[in-house]
Amino acid sequence: MRPSRDPSATLSGDPWAALDATAQAELVARAEATPAELVAAAIARIERTDPFLGAVPVRSFEEAARQARELELGGELAGVPFLMKDVGARQAGHPYYAGNRALRDADHRAQEDTPLGARFRELGFVTLGSSNAPEFGLQSNTWPLARPATPGTRVARRADRRAAPVRRWRPDSSPRPTRATARGRSASPPPGVG
């Protein structure tokens, strides 16, 4: 079954879908929602929309549901469902692939929390999994080598090919920007160019 392209179709019937993290934390603090309810709703949203988006390749849904049931309320964002980027911050025991095939195939797990991963725990976030990232975060896109391209990625790549060509500097055009320009010196091209 192909997912609906209408965002309202995936969010209908989910009263928490449009709430940000602070609003969800306030619901938990006022006992108007439990962390388990918020996590279950977030998991359902991901399962409805991710077949089209392909944004959540690393899922820890069972662990997140268990954590939400056992969570001690106290952090500023206690019980709020959360996705980490699959590069950078890590939490002990969670899969960490950094968009890399070899790490994915080895099912690499973080040995300990990074300072940021620990801070997410302190705040009370419930980690549902990790979102896509380019291999080792070395590119300015979310086209991981460890996962197939998503439908949204293919659209972006088509748009890239149709973009206007980059204008190259020519000696007869305006001055070429150089590092010297930033220091307040001449912006003329280096000797011998042109």
DACORTA-V434426 format. One record per pair of residues at least 24 apart in sequence whose C-alpha atoms are under 8 Angstrom apart, sorted by sequence separation. I is the first residue (numbers start at 1). J is the second residue. If there is no record, write none. Layout:
# DACORTA-V434426
[[I,J] [I,J]]
This chain:
# DACORTA-V434426
[[17,41] [89,113] [90,114] [170,194] [16,41] [17,42] [39,64] [40,65] [89,114] [39,65] [89,115] [90,116] [91,117] [14,41] [89,116] [90,117] [91,118] [17,45] [58,86] [89,117] [36,65] [39,68] [36,68] [35,68] [36,69] [99,132] [11,45] [35,69] [60,94] [99,133] [10,45] [94,129] [98,133] [99,134] [100,135] [35,71] [98,134] [99,135] [100,136] [58,95] [98,135] [99,136] [10,48] [98,136] [99,137] [10,49] [42,81] [98,137] [39,79] [38,79] [39,80] [38,80] [39,81] [104,146] [35,78] [36,79] [38,81] [82,125] [84,127] [35,79] [80,124] [81,125] [82,126] [83,127] [86,130] [100,144] [101,145] [3,48] [34,79] [35,80] [78,123] [79,124] [80,125] [81,126] [82,127] [83,128] [84,129] [85,130] [86,131] [99,144] [100,145] [101,146] [3,49] [35,81] [77,123] [78,124] [79,125] [80,126] [81,127] [82,128] [83,129] [84,130] [85,131] [86,132] [87,133] [99,145] [100,146] [101,147] [75,122] [76,123] [77,124] [78,125] [79,126] [81,128] [82,129] [83,130] [84,131] [85,132] [86,133] [99,146] [3,51] [75,123] [76,124] [77,125] [78,126] [83,131] [85,133] [99,147] [2,51] [3,52] [75,124] [87,136] [2,52] [28,78] [74,124] [87,137] [25,76] [28,79] [73,124] [25,77] [24,77] [25,78] [25,79] [22,77] [25,80] [21,77] [24,80] [68,126] [21,80] [67,126] [64,126] [64,127] [64,128] [63,128] [60,127] [61,128] [60,128] [61,129] [59,128] [60,129] [59,129] [58,129] [59,130] [58,130] [56,129] [57,130] [58,131] [56,130] [57,131] [56,131] [57,132] [55,131] [56,132] [55,132] [43,128] [39,126] [39,128] [57,147] [55,150] [54,150] [53,150] [54,151] [52,150] [53,151] [52,151] [53,152]]
